[in-house]
Amino acid sequence: MKFNSATKRREFIKIVACAGFAAQTASVAHAAEKLDPSYSYAKAAGYVTNAAQVDTARFPKFEKGQHCDNCKLFTATEGGWGECSFFDGAQVINTGWCKSYKPHK
């Protein structure tokens, strides 16, 4: 069977479309994961599930009243959880906090 340039283009487009779908599906599956505060990247960011537990000696810029629910990077989903763009869409609890906190302006 011979392949001409039109066939190669069609195959390429099919592969790219499938790869895009697979990447999007993987992203959605990842977004459903709840962030475990014991993960190394969560620890490095100072992520806690209760903002009252922030180590203020380690994170002196923390101010009372800061928590995921009023952070620009947080998008609420349901049950007090939401996606955090800093943690690549992982689910974080609305009462949590990390050093990447960005207040809504």
C-alpha positions as CSV (number, residue, x, y, z in Angstrom):
1,M,0.0,0.0,0.0
2,K,1.4,3.4,-1.0
3,F,0.9,6.5,1.1
4,N,0.7,9.8,-0.6
5,S,1.1,13.2,1.2
6,A,-2.7,13.6,1.6
7,T,-2.8,10.3,3.4
8,K,0.1,11.2,5.7
9,R,-1.6,14.5,6.5
10,R,-4.8,12.7,7.4
11,E,-3.0,10.2,9.6
12,F,-1.1,13.1,11.3
13,I,-4.4,14.9,12.0
14,K,-5.9,11.8,13.5
15,I,-2.9,11.3,15.8
16,V,-2.9,14.9,16.9
17,A,-6.6,14.8,17.6
18,C,-6.3,11.6,19.6
19,A,-3.3,12.9,21.6
20,G,-5.2,16.1,22.4
21,F,-8.2,14.1,23.6
22,A,-6.0,11.9,25.7
23,A,-4.2,14.9,27.3
24,Q,-7.5,16.5,28.1
25,T,-8.9,13.3,29.6
26,A,-5.8,13.0,31.8
27,S,-6.1,16.6,32.9
28,V,-9.7,16.1,34.0
29,A,-8.8,12.9,35.8
30,H,-5.9,14.7,37.6
31,A,-8.1,17.6,38.5
32,A,-10.4,15.3,40.5
33,E,-7.5,14.3,42.9
34,K,-7.5,15.9,46.3
35,L,-4.2,17.4,47.3
36,D,-2.5,15.5,50.1
37,P,-0.7,17.9,52.4
38,S,2.0,15.3,52.9
39,Y,3.1,15.4,49.2
40,S,6.5,17.1,48.9
41,Y,5.3,19.9,46.6
42,A,2.4,20.6,48.9
43,K,4.8,20.8,51.9
44,A,7.2,23.0,50.0
45,A,4.3,25.4,49.3
46,G,3.3,25.3,53.0
47,Y,-0.1,23.9,52.1
48,V,-2.3,23.2,55.1
49,T,-6.0,22.2,55.1
50,N,-6.7,24.6,57.9
51,A,-5.3,28.1,57.5
52,A,-5.2,28.5,61.3
53,Q,-2.4,25.9,61.3
54,V,0.0,28.0,59.1
55,D,3.5,28.2,60.4
56,T,3.8,31.9,60.7
57,A,7.5,31.7,61.5
58,R,8.1,30.1,58.1
59,F,5.5,32.1,56.3
60,P,5.5,35.6,57.9
61,K,3.4,37.1,55.0
62,F,0.4,35.0,56.1
63,E,-2.4,37.2,57.5
64,K,-5.4,36.1,59.4
65,G,-8.4,35.7,57.1
66,Q,-6.4,34.3,54.2
67,H,-7.6,30.9,52.9
68,C,-8.2,29.1,49.7
69,D,-11.9,30.2,49.5
70,N,-10.9,33.9,49.0
71,C,-7.8,33.2,46.8
72,K,-7.7,34.2,43.2
73,L,-6.2,30.8,42.2
74,F,-9.2,28.8,43.7
75,T,-12.3,27.8,41.8
76,A,-14.9,26.2,44.0
77,T,-16.5,22.9,42.9
78,E,-18.6,21.3,45.6
79,G,-18.5,20.2,49.2
80,G,-16.1,22.9,50.3
81,W,-13.5,21.7,47.7
82,G,-12.2,23.5,44.6
83,E,-9.6,23.4,41.9
84,C,-6.3,25.3,42.6
85,S,-4.5,26.5,39.5
86,F,-1.2,26.7,41.5
87,F,-1.4,22.9,42.1
88,D,-2.3,22.2,38.5
89,G,-6.0,21.9,39.1
90,A,-5.8,19.5,42.1
91,Q,-8.6,19.8,44.6
92,V,-7.9,21.7,47.7
93,I,-10.2,22.4,50.7
94,N,-11.6,26.0,50.9
95,T,-10.3,26.4,54.5
96,G,-6.7,25.7,53.4
97,W,-3.8,28.0,52.6
98,C,-0.4,27.9,50.8
99,K,2.3,30.5,50.2
100,S,1.0,31.2,46.7
101,Y,-2.2,32.8,48.1
102,K,-3.4,35.6,45.9
103,P,-6.2,37.8,47.3
104,H,-9.2,38.7,45.0
105,K,-8.9,42.4,44.3
